[in-house]
């Protein structure tokens, strides 16, 4: 035995229900009843839970990759700064203006190169990963620990 129930729908949603009912040659009541039954069935909850689990797994993997990439970037910058500070002699006061001009030119060249690489989709992290994988068990040269 079926019991009557009055419900209200947004006009757009009601139109979608009417369109589906017309395509399948069913009554609107039957379409709504099937949708509510599907929503309330235990299987629907399991499907939603599985979908959430897949999304959470994907997000977890993305976060792990981001964490790894940030760690590699931090190490690269740290090693570069350490090496640069050790290897670069102080600039005499007389050469400061020329050094500043050269530094400005080099910085602009760096920004241009970075812009080109980003536009092409090149990634330092990806290049490092490829090089590390390609070396296998071959020992990699490292910067001495005293730097």
Long-range contacts (C-beta under 8 A, 24 or more apart in sequence): 7-32, 69-125, 72-125, 72-128, 73-124, 73-125, 76-124, 76-128, 79-143, 82-143, 82-147, 83-143, 83-147, 86-147
